[in-house]
Every structure is written in structure tokens, then in C-alpha cells.
Amino acid sequence: MSRTGGKPSREEYARGLPDHHDPTAGLGGAAPARSALTLRLVLAAFGVVVCTVAGVVFLVAGVPVVFAVVMFVLAAVAVVDLGVVARRKARGEPG
């Protein structure tokens, strides 16, 4: 990754890490993929809101509790994803 063999520097993150999470990078002359962290952050926030609201609506509407539990579990997964993405953006990864 970095020339010193350790963790990538902030400048390397700013330029983007080549082949990062892209097993097909360079096939057929394709450019390496770049991470879309901001889009992932927005989608995770949307997922938290939608799943939480759906879970509450399911509880109030008298739908079987298992559906509400599924929605709350999905909301929890989205919250964890928000934390992971926020940490990666704070570390300086592009996206």
C-alpha cells in the first residue's frame, strides 16, 4: 500500500487506493473502482429512518411482532454501517 510498508498515509487516501476492494480492477483496461462512502452514508441513514418507522408502524398496526423485530434488526444493521462509514471517512478515505 504505502511505500514504507505500513498503513497508507492521508495523502494516499486522498488520491485513492488503487484496486481497493475491486478484484476486477484493470481487467480489459478498466480503471480501478473508487469507494462511494458518501452515498453509502446517505443510504444507511435512509435505511435507519425507514426501518425504524416501519417497525413502529408494524407494532401499532397489529401486524405480527416478528415483522417489527425484523425492521428493528435491519435498522440496527444500518446504524452499525453508519458507524463504519463515518470512521472510514474520518480516517481520510475518499468518497
ROLUMMAR-519509 format. One record per residue (C-alpha): residue in one letter; x, y, z. Coordinates in steps of 0.02 Angstrom, whole numbers, plus 50000, padded with zeros to 5 digits. Example, Ala and Ser with C-alpha at 12.3 -4.5 7.8 and 13.67 -1.06 7.14 Angstrom:
BEGIN
   code       x       y       z
      A   50615   49775   50390
      S   50684   49947   50357
//
This chain:
BEGIN
   code       x       y       z
      M   50000   50000   50000
      S   50118   50134   50058
      R   50299   50147   50012
      T   50354   50120   50192
      G   50259   49956   50203
      G   50144   50018   50343
      K   49974   50096   50343
      P   49931   50211   50197
      S   49960   50396   50226
      R   49824   50527   50221
      E   49890   50585   50052
      E   49873   50410   49982
      Y   49693   50403   50043
      A   49661   50573   49962
      R   49724   50506   49794
      G   49627   50345   49816
      L   49695   50172   49845
      P   49713   50076   49681
      D   49622   49909   49671
      H   49545   49939   49843
      H   49402   49813   49860
      D   49400   49785   49673
      P   49454   49611   49619
      T   49420   49653   49435
      A   49524   49812   49431
      G   49623   49828   49271
      L   49529   49691   49177
      G   49500   49748   49000
      G   49581   49917   49033
      A   49452   49967   49163
      A   49504   50096   49291
      P   49507   50045   49474
      A   49343   50070   49565
      R   49328   50209   49694
      S   49230   50196   49854
      A   49067   50294   49862
      L   49066   50319   50050
      T   48953   50472   50048
      L   48819   50378   49951
      R   48835   50232   50072
      L   48818   50353   50218
      V   48658   50428   50145
      L   48584   50258   50106
      A   48622   50193   50281
      A   48540   50346   50359
      F   48388   50321   50247
      G   48383   50138   50300
      V   48386   50184   50484
      V   48240   50304   50464
      V   48134   50192   50352
      C   48162   50033   50453
      T   48128   50119   50619
      V   47969   50200   50556
      A   47911   50036   50476
      G   47944   49942   50639
      V   47842   50066   50740
      V   47701   50062   50611
      F   47701   49872   50614
      L   47686   49873   50804
      V   47544   49999   50804
      A   47451   49917   50659
      G   47440   49749   50747
      V   47548   49658   50620
      P   47636   49506   50696
      V   47780   49562   50806
      V   47908   49464   50704
      F   47895   49590   50561
      A   47928   49735   50679
      V   48077   49643   50753
      V   48148   49615   50579
      M   48132   49800   50541
      F   48218   49848   50704
      V   48360   49725   50670
      L   48384   49800   50496
      A   48386   49973   50575
      A   48522   49915   50695
      V   48625   49847   50550
      A   48608   50016   50464
      V   48666   50105   50622
      V   48822   49994   50628
      D   48854   50032   50444
      L   48838   50219   50482
      G   48973   50200   50614
      V   49089   50104   50498
      V   49069   50229   50356
      A   49091   50379   50472
      R   49252   50302   50540
      R   49319   50272   50364
      K   49278   50450   50311
      A   49359   50520   50469
      R   49514   50418   50430
      G   49526   50512   50266
      E   49468   50387   50136
      P   49398   50467   49979
      G   49216   50454   49936
//
